[in-house]
Amino acid sequence: MKKPASLKEVAKRAGVSLGTASKTINNTGNVNDKMRNDVLQAAKDLNYTPNVIARTLKTNLTYTVGIIIPEIANNFFDDVIGGIQDFFESKGYSVLIYNTHLDSSEEIKAFDVFNQKVDGVIFVSNTINDELYAVLQDLSIPVVLISTYAKGFISININNELAAYTAVDYLCKKGHTDIIHLAGEKSDLNAGQPRMQGYIRALKANNIPVKQDNIYFGSYQFEDGIRYAQELITQKKKFSAIFAASDTMAIGALNILNSNGYKIPGDISVVGFDDLMIARYASPALTTIRQPRYKMGSEGANKLYLLMLGKDVEVLNYILDFELIIRDSTN
């Protein structure tokens, strides 16, 4: 029997990107009339059928699941992976991990590899663009998303906007009015943008002017916190607190402030995000937002397991609770 055409083959025949083909087939987004007609004709010529139910028909079980993560060296993923592994090992499944090194082409390759070799896959913590969204829709195995989101798929998250609001509102209630935000990437719709919006909403709620030059965009790394803290000092910027979109940026900033004679929290209060293990051992211990990372992993694993069993699971963005952990870096 001839193998059914894939969406990738439809896109190639129509001479368009995978993302454009996906938008056309699923009637999402804006596609011009010519491209839409080309895609629909290609789908007809190839007898393409959207792969909606194929995942429930898989019979050659491997008792293996895949995890796709963007950066294995990032401590954020330790507990997430732990939650996934513990759940599936208790069910007699093996777990394979694919580290994509923040490379979108590697993400697509990872899905292609896992689509042939595992019974289900969990994708963790990177923004899903149009091309990757099309890949997700064309899978023949179930998928669950953690710390990211795509319409039509099960995902596990926290409310990043509310969490950031909670952290910054805490600083405002402590009397801080000049609060620097070490933000994530502008393009990061999962965490960077929501956390920045929470920062802005908290300032407005406390009648504090929002100053765009108090927002510094980074990539959640130690180096961002180091670089921006040094810049703040060099520019003699007026501020009394820093809210960082990650613990790593917060601790990078802490190190520079400490080495330049600033008293934390006497001179500057610092708040991070994630509650990585290093947060409690920072000097001083870091006030931060705790994400339930292990639970995010185990909940995502449970949802995937049910899908692999053919159970009905409501397609939702499941929101777990966060917690503001107050330590010694704020007053």
VOGU-3710 file (C-alpha; in Angstrom, 3 decimals, decimal comma):
1> mkkpaslkev> 0,000/0,000/0,000  1,302/3,418/-0,955  2,319/5,569/2,026  -0,060/8,545/2,476  1,320/11,915/1,419  2,642/14,148/4,174  2,042/17,863/4,599  5,716/18,383/3,787  5,162/16,738/0,385  2,112/18,938/-0,230
11> akragvslgt> 4,168/22,056/0,571  6,967/20,947/-1,748  4,584/20,237/-4,640  2,851/23,609/-4,174  6,178/25,438/-3,935  5,407/26,993/-0,550  6,765/26,742/2,977  5,536/24,103/5,404  4,002/26,882/7,524  1,999/28,235/4,570
21> asktinntgn> 0,726/24,767/3,720  -0,339/24,273/7,342  -2,169/27,600/7,455  -4,037/26,716/4,278  -5,023/23,185/5,256  -6,111/24,286/8,736  -7,577/27,622/7,613  -5,484/29,640/10,067  -3,554/32,823/9,366  -3,401/34,874/6,169
31> vndkmrndvl> -2,459/33,177/2,893  -2,865/34,885/-0,465  -5,311/33,390/-2,955  -2,681/32,022/-5,343  -0,766/30,178/-2,634  -3,997/28,876/-1,119  -5,158/27,516/-4,475  -1,732/25,962/-5,146  -1,752/24,201/-1,777  -5,311/22,927/-2,145
41> qaakdlnytp> -4,594/21,655/-5,652  -1,414/19,921/-4,453  -3,337/18,318/-1,586  -5,953/17,080/-4,037  -3,354/15,778/-6,491  -1,546/13,879/-3,744  -4,751/12,701/-2,079  -3,530/14,273/1,164  -5,597/13,694/4,289  -4,734/15,574/7,528
51> nviartlktn> -3,231/13,109/9,941  -5,746/13,620/12,746  -6,541/10,064/13,837  -3,429/8,197/12,724  -1,872/8,604/16,157  -4,618/6,434/17,667  -3,960/3,661/15,162  -0,298/3,051/15,938  0,181/-0,621/16,768  3,936/-1,175/16,607
61> ltytvgiiip> 4,538/0,010/20,164  8,114/0,605/21,261  7,378/1,407/24,932  9,662/4,395/24,479  8,882/8,115/24,623  10,924/11,065/23,423  11,700/14,383/25,094  12,790/17,335/22,975  14,508/20,141/24,888  16,276/23,258/23,613
71> eiannffddv> 19,288/23,314/25,933  20,229/20,403/28,167  22,822/22,461/30,091  20,060/24,766/31,365  19,233/23,780/34,954  15,568/24,622/34,386  15,097/21,292/32,628  16,551/19,022/35,334  13,369/18,682/37,370  11,096/18,705/34,310
81> iggiqdffes> 12,971/15,747/32,850  13,009/14,080/36,266  9,233/14,269/36,496  8,847/12,794/33,014  11,370/10,008/33,582  10,013/8,960/36,976  6,479/8,717/35,611  7,334/6,689/32,529  9,860/4,421/34,225  7,081/3,474/36,672
91> kgysvliynt> 5,058/2,406/33,632  7,868/0,346/32,121  8,776/2,859/29,409  12,210/4,060/28,350  12,887/7,746/27,725  15,029/9,235/24,955  16,214/12,859/25,135  17,004/14,992/22,083  18,919/18,221/22,784  18,313/20,713/19,950
101> hldsseeika> 20,826/23,371/21,067  18,242/26,117/20,410  18,321/25,250/16,690  14,886/25,257/15,023  16,062/22,960/12,245  17,163/20,442/14,881  13,705/20,613/16,463  12,121/19,593/13,173  14,723/16,843/12,748  14,009/15,614/16,285
111> fdvfnqkvdg> 10,300/15,249/15,566  11,075/13,439/12,328  13,353/10,996/14,161  10,955/10,401/17,048  7,931/10,050/14,769  9,462/6,790/13,550  10,958/5,479/16,776  8,797/6,286/19,840  5,176/6,030/20,964  4,825/9,678/22,003
121> vifvsntind> 6,846/12,825/22,486  7,057/15,744/24,912  8,310/19,077/23,616  9,686/21,441/26,236  10,026/25,192/26,427  10,619/26,802/23,063  8,385/29,039/20,962  6,515/27,133/18,257  6,711/28,907/14,909  4,523/28,234/11,862
131> elyavlqdls> 6,852/25,626/10,397  7,128/23,685/13,636  3,369/23,950/14,151  2,867/22,269/10,802  5,237/19,486/11,857  3,254/18,950/15,064  0,030/18,623/13,098  1,551/16,048/10,775  2,793/13,684/13,488  1,504/10,131/13,638
141> ipvvlistya> 2,166/9,936/17,386  0,702/11,979/20,263  2,553/15,016/21,591  2,316/17,103/24,760  3,912/20,523/25,257  5,519/21,763/28,474  6,344/25,415/29,176  5,173/26,359/25,695  1,870/26,502/23,834  0,278/25,793/20,444
151> kgfisininn> -3,407/25,906/19,595  -4,984/22,474/19,335  -2,421/20,692/21,527  -2,259/19,779/25,201  0,201/21,948/27,105  1,388/22,358/30,700  2,321/25,842/31,924  2,132/28,401/34,680  0,589/31,841/34,255  3,804/33,701/33,459
161> elaaytavdy> 2,140/37,112/33,285  0,517/36,725/36,692  3,713/35,323/38,202  5,724/38,339/37,017  2,978/40,671/38,212  3,131/39,037/41,652  6,911/39,462/41,881  6,940/43,101/40,766  3,888/44,018/42,845  5,790/42,661/45,861
171> lckkghtdii> 8,677/45,025/45,068  6,285/47,936/44,576  4,611/47,255/47,908  8,070/47,362/49,482  8,363/50,944/48,264  10,452/50,449/45,124  9,598/52,797/42,262  12,684/52,495/40,038  12,633/48,803/39,067  14,822/47,461/36,277
181> hlageksdln> 13,480/44,531/34,277  15,997/42,101/32,809  13,612/40,630/30,288  13,694/37,576/28,056  13,887/37,754/24,293  11,411/40,005/22,496  10,413/37,077/20,274  9,715/34,731/23,191  5,930/34,515/23,403  6,014/31,772/26,056
191> agqprmqgyi> 7,878/33,518/28,846  9,636/36,703/27,749  6,603/38,662/26,572  4,177/37,524/29,323  6,708/38,258/32,079  7,373/41,709/30,644  3,633/42,360/30,477  3,287/41,306/34,116  6,081/43,730/35,042  4,316/46,558/33,192
201> ralkannipv> 0,907/45,750/34,689  2,305/45,743/38,228  3,900/49,164/37,756  0,672/50,606/36,371  -1,374/49,046/39,181  0,882/50,823/41,663  0,757/54,142/39,772  4,425/53,954/38,803  5,384/55,260/35,350  6,574/52,617/32,899
211> kqdniyfgsy> 9,985/53,577/31,514  10,941/51,639/28,407  14,624/52,329/29,045  14,322/50,329/32,259  13,658/47,161/30,217  16,712/45,226/28,986  16,133/42,264/26,661  18,336/39,188/27,014  18,351/35,426/26,591  18,013/34,269/30,219
221> qfedgiryaq> 21,764/33,631/30,599  24,240/34,562/33,377  26,078/36,692/30,842  23,006/38,877/30,292  22,757/39,685/33,983  26,479/40,377/34,182  26,492/42,608/31,117  23,434/44,639/32,040  24,394/45,089/35,696  27,769/46,407/34,587
231> elitqkkkfs> 26,011/48,725/32,142  23,692/50,031/34,862  26,655/50,794/37,088  28,678/52,439/34,310  25,727/54,624/33,314  25,045/55,478/36,969  21,455/54,516/36,405  19,005/55,330/39,185  17,289/52,171/40,410  16,546/50,382/43,669
241> aifaasdtma> 15,441/46,962/42,445  15,876/44,441/39,642  13,289/41,936/38,454  14,922/39,362/36,196  13,014/36,972/33,928  15,291/34,113/35,030  17,334/33,164/38,080  20,450/32,948/35,942  20,170/36,581/34,848  19,381/37,628/38,417
251> igalnilnsn> 22,431/35,827/39,814  24,671/37,248/37,087  23,519/40,713/38,150  23,979/39,843/41,831  27,610/38,897/41,255  28,424/42,226/39,590  26,563/44,273/42,191  28,322/42,438/45,009  31,761/42,870/43,440  31,139/46,602/42,990
261> gykipgdisv> 30,352/47,181/46,642  26,558/47,319/46,504  24,739/45,925/49,517  22,000/43,447/48,628  19,272/44,160/49,637  20,342/47,328/51,469  21,107/49,227/48,269  19,440/47,072/45,625  16,754/44,370/45,874  16,871/41,551/43,331
271> vgfddlmiar> 14,132/39,094/42,292  14,565/36,172/39,901  12,281/33,657/38,233  12,241/29,800/38,233  13,701/28,928/41,684  16,597/26,903/40,361  18,690/25,127/42,978  21,384/27,804/42,702  18,888/30,469/43,799  18,947/29,341/47,407
281> yaspalttir> 22,759/29,220/47,440  23,308/32,632/45,877  24,821/35,395/48,005  22,430/36,503/49,329  19,821/33,796/48,752  17,571/34,878/45,899  13,920/35,870/46,143  12,256/34,299/43,135  9,170/32,790/41,504  9,040/29,029/41,962
291> qprykmgseg> 7,828/27,035/38,983  6,627/23,498/39,841  9,035/22,011/37,325  8,927/18,399/38,507  5,114/18,485/38,570  5,077/20,058/35,104  7,094/17,077/33,903  4,983/14,443/35,640  1,685/16,064/34,622  2,837/16,301/31,016
301> anklyllmlg> 3,941/12,671/31,128  0,587/11,578/32,533  -1,312/13,396/29,787  0,904/11,831/27,123  0,472/8,367/28,626  -3,313/8,696/28,490  -3,119/9,801/24,858  -0,909/6,826/24,018  -3,532/4,538/25,585  -6,151/6,073/23,306
311> kdvevlnyil> -7,968/7,822/26,166  -9,887/11,055/25,692  -7,924/13,953/27,181  -9,359/17,445/26,985  -7,171/19,641/24,788  -6,299/22,490/27,122  -3,442/24,674/28,281  -3,246/23,242/31,804  -2,083/25,937/34,234  -0,238/24,900/37,409
321> dfeliirdst> 0,333/27,032/40,491  3,463/29,120/41,053  4,816/30,522/44,317  6,733/33,667/45,287  9,671/32,498/47,408  10,948/35,335/49,592  14,592/35,067/50,604  17,362/37,486/51,544  17,858/39,438/48,303  14,886/41,765/48,868
331> n> 13,619/44,145/51,505
//
